[in-house]
Amino acid sequence: MRALVVRRYGSPEVFESQQVPDPQPKAGELLIRVKAIGINFADLLQRMGIYPGTPKPPFIPGLEIAGVVEKVVEGSRPPEGEQFKPGDAVTALTNFNAYAEWVVAPARQVHRLPAGMKFDDGAAIPVNYLTAYHSMFTMSNLQPGDRILIHGAAGGVGIAAVQLARARGLVTFGTAGPAKQEYLRKMGVDHAIDYEKSDFVDVVRKFAPDGIEMVMDPIGGKSFSRSYKCLGPGGRLVVYGFSAAAGPGGKRSVLRGLTALLQTPRFSPLKLMGESISVIGVNLGRMQSRTALMRSELDEIFQMYSTGKIKPVISKTFPLDQGAVAHQYMHDRKNIGKVILSVK
Ligand SMILES: NC(=O)c1ccc[n+]([C@@H]2O[C@H](COP(=O)([O-])OP(=O)(O)OC[C@H]3O[C@@H](n4cnc5c(N)ncnc54)[C@H](OP(=O)(O)O)[C@@H]3O)[C@@H](O)[C@H]2O)c1
C-alpha cells in the first residue's frame, strides 16, 4: 500500500510517500480501507519527534481515519451492538499508522458512522470533539450559563469546544490570532479575544470580575499560569496540550521547548484547596482503555451531529501525498478548523 512515512524527525519535508507492506489484522482487529485522515496537532509533534511515545523513524504518523471495513477478524466484535461487517462505514482511532491507504484498528476503537455522515466529517470528529466533550462535560461538569475560555478557538479542538459550548448554553470567551477574529464572531463566540491586541486575563476579568468556571489551555508554558488567573472559586483549568513547544517552521527547537517547560507553573495542592480550583489533565490517548466511557461520549457527539447541533469545520482537504504541504499549512496557522488528507 501507499503510505506517508516520516524518514527522520524534522520539518514537513521529512515526509516521503512510499510503498510499504499492507497491515495484517490480528484477533480483535479490523482491516479498514482509508478514505479520509484527520490531521491533528499531535501529528505535527510526532513528525518533529517531540510527542510522547513516538517511535523511531521510519514510521507512519496519525491518530484518526474514516473509511470502509474490508476484513473482520475473529474476536473483533464491538463492545456493544452488531458485529462489524465488510462494507461498514466507520471511523477509527489508531495509534500511529493513519497516513496510509489501509489501517488496522482494535474493534473497541472503531465506531460506525451515523447515516449520511461524509468520510471527511467522520475523520474530523473523534479526536477534536472527544477532547472537548470529555474536558468540558465529563471532567468539568459544565452547566448552562457557565463561562468558559477556549484558547485556539479557531483550531480543530477550539471550534469543537465552541460548538459544544453553544449547544449547551455556555458563555464563551475565545482567543485566536488577528486573522481569525471575524470567524470567531461569525460562529458566535461571545467574547472574541485577539491575543496580539489584548491581554486575555484582563478581558475575562473585565466581564467576570469574580472569575469564570473553566479554561481549556493547550498552549502551555506561561499560558497555564495566566489561564489559572481567569478562574473563580470552583473553577477548572483543563491542560491538554503544549503547542508552545512547536516553533513556526515545524523544526525541533530544544531552546523553545526548554523555555516553555521552565515557564510551566508548579501547582501546590494546598493552594488549589485554599482557592477551591482544580487543575485537570486530559490525554485522549491514555483514555482509550476506558472503552465504555469513550464510546458513550462519541455516541452523544454523533447524536448531536445527527440533530444538527454540531458540524465539523473543514479548513482544507489535501491528497495523501501532499501531507507535507498540509502540515506546513498548520504550522503557518492558516487553518480555521480541521485539515484532512483524502485517499482516492
Ligand atoms: N490532550 C489531548 O488528548 C489532545 C487532543 C487533541 C488536541 N490536543 C492539543 O490541542 C491543541 C490544538 O490541537 P488541534 O489539533 O486543534 O490544532 P489546530 O487545529 O492546529 O489548532 C491549534 C491552534 O492553536 C494556535 N497555535 C498556538 N500555538 C501554535 C503553534 N506553535 N503552531 C501552530 N498553531 C499554534 C493556532 O491558532 P491561532 O492562529 O489563533 O494562534 C492554531 O490554529 C494542540 O496543542 C494539541 O496537541 C490535545
Ligand as a Chemical Component Dictionary entry (heavy atoms), coordinates in Angstrom:
data_LIG
# 
_chem_comp.id                   LIG 
_chem_comp.type                 NON-POLYMER 
_chem_comp.pdbx_formal_charge   0 
_chem_comp.three_letter_code    LIG 
# 
loop_
_chem_comp_atom.comp_id 
_chem_comp_atom.atom_id 
_chem_comp_atom.alt_atom_id 
_chem_comp_atom.type_symbol 
_chem_comp_atom.charge 
_chem_comp_atom.model_Cartn_x 
_chem_comp_atom.model_Cartn_y 
_chem_comp_atom.model_Cartn_z 
_chem_comp_atom.pdbx_ordinal 
LIG N1  N1  N 0  -4.617 16.053 25.199 1  
LIG C1  C1  C 0  -5.287 15.579 24.178 2  
LIG O1  O1  O 0  -5.837 14.491 24.237 3  
LIG C2  C2  C 0  -5.374 16.424 22.935 4  
LIG C3  C3  C 0  -6.229 16.035 21.894 5  
LIG C4  C4  C 0  -6.316 16.871 20.767 6  
LIG C5  C5  C 0  -5.542 18.034 20.700 7  
LIG N2  N2  N 1  -4.712 18.342 21.720 8  
LIG C6  C6  C 0  -3.913 19.578 21.679 9  
LIG O2  O2  O 0  -4.778 20.660 21.397 10 
LIG C7  C7  C 0  -4.087 21.667 20.678 11 
LIG C8  C8  C 0  -4.902 22.003 19.439 12 
LIG O3  O3  O 0  -4.902 20.888 18.566 13 
LIG P1  P1  P 0  -5.650 20.971 17.168 14 
LIG O4  O4  O 0  -5.456 19.656 16.513 15 
LIG O5  O5  O -1 -6.984 21.550 17.375 16 
LIG O6  O6  O 0  -4.707 22.048 16.413 17 
LIG P2  P2  P 0  -5.064 23.181 15.350 18 
LIG O7  O7  O 0  -6.305 22.870 14.627 19 
LIG O8  O8  O 0  -3.816 23.415 14.574 20 
LIG O9  O9  O 0  -5.342 24.466 16.235 21 
LIG C9  C9  C 0  -4.395 24.964 17.078 22 
LIG C10 C10 C 0  -4.408 26.490 17.049 23 
LIG O10 O10 O 0  -3.506 26.893 18.112 24 
LIG C11 C11 C 0  -2.837 28.084 17.744 25 
LIG N3  N3  N 0  -1.400 27.845 17.999 26 
LIG C12 C12 C 0  -0.791 28.126 19.160 27 
LIG N4  N4  N 0  0.499  27.822 19.117 28 
LIG C13 C13 C 0  0.757  27.330 17.887 29 
LIG C14 C14 C 0  1.939  26.860 17.239 30 
LIG N5  N5  N 0  3.118  26.827 17.847 31 
LIG N6  N6  N 0  1.831  26.412 15.964 32 
LIG C15 C15 C 0  0.647  26.434 15.324 33 
LIG N7  N7  N 0  -0.504 26.889 15.915 34 
LIG C16 C16 C 0  -0.451 27.332 17.184 35 
LIG C17 C17 C 0  -3.230 28.409 16.316 36 
LIG O11 O11 O 0  -4.270 29.369 16.372 37 
LIG P3  P3  P 0  -4.001 30.958 16.209 38 
LIG O12 O12 O 0  -3.561 31.199 14.798 39 
LIG O13 O13 O 0  -5.317 31.561 16.503 40 
LIG O14 O14 O 0  -2.927 31.287 17.200 41 
LIG C18 C18 C 0  -3.836 27.106 15.809 42 
LIG O15 O15 O 0  -4.815 27.313 14.823 43 
LIG C19 C19 C 0  -2.688 21.109 20.410 44 
LIG O16 O16 O 0  -1.823 21.578 21.409 45 
LIG C20 C20 C 0  -2.876 19.623 20.559 46 
LIG O17 O17 O 0  -1.692 18.942 20.879 47 
LIG C21 C21 C 0  -4.619 17.560 22.819 48 
# 
loop_
_chem_comp_bond.comp_id 
_chem_comp_bond.atom_id_1 
_chem_comp_bond.atom_id_2 
_chem_comp_bond.value_order 
_chem_comp_bond.pdbx_ordinal 
LIG N1  C1  SING 1  
LIG C1  O1  DOUB 2  
LIG C1  C2  SING 3  
LIG C2  C3  SING 4  
LIG C2  C21 DOUB 5  
LIG C3  C4  DOUB 6  
LIG C4  C5  SING 7  
LIG C5  N2  DOUB 8  
LIG N2  C6  SING 9  
LIG N2  C21 SING 10 
LIG C6  O2  SING 11 
LIG C6  C20 SING 12 
LIG O2  C7  SING 13 
LIG C7  C8  SING 14 
LIG C7  C19 SING 15 
LIG C8  O3  SING 16 
LIG O3  P1  SING 17 
LIG P1  O4  DOUB 18 
LIG P1  O5  SING 19 
LIG P1  O6  SING 20 
LIG O6  P2  SING 21 
LIG P2  O7  DOUB 22 
LIG P2  O8  SING 23 
LIG P2  O9  SING 24 
LIG O9  C9  SING 25 
LIG C9  C10 SING 26 
LIG C10 O10 SING 27 
LIG C10 C18 SING 28 
LIG O10 C11 SING 29 
LIG C11 N3  SING 30 
LIG C11 C17 SING 31 
LIG N3  C12 SING 32 
LIG N3  C16 SING 33 
LIG C12 N4  DOUB 34 
LIG N4  C13 SING 35 
LIG C13 C14 SING 36 
LIG C13 C16 DOUB 37 
LIG C14 N5  SING 38 
LIG C14 N6  DOUB 39 
LIG N6  C15 SING 40 
LIG C15 N7  DOUB 41 
LIG N7  C16 SING 42 
LIG C17 O11 SING 43 
LIG C17 C18 SING 44 
LIG O11 P3  SING 45 
LIG P3  O12 DOUB 46 
LIG P3  O13 SING 47 
LIG P3  O14 SING 48 
LIG C18 O15 SING 49 
LIG C19 O16 SING 50 
LIG C19 C20 SING 51 
LIG C20 O17 SING 52 
# 
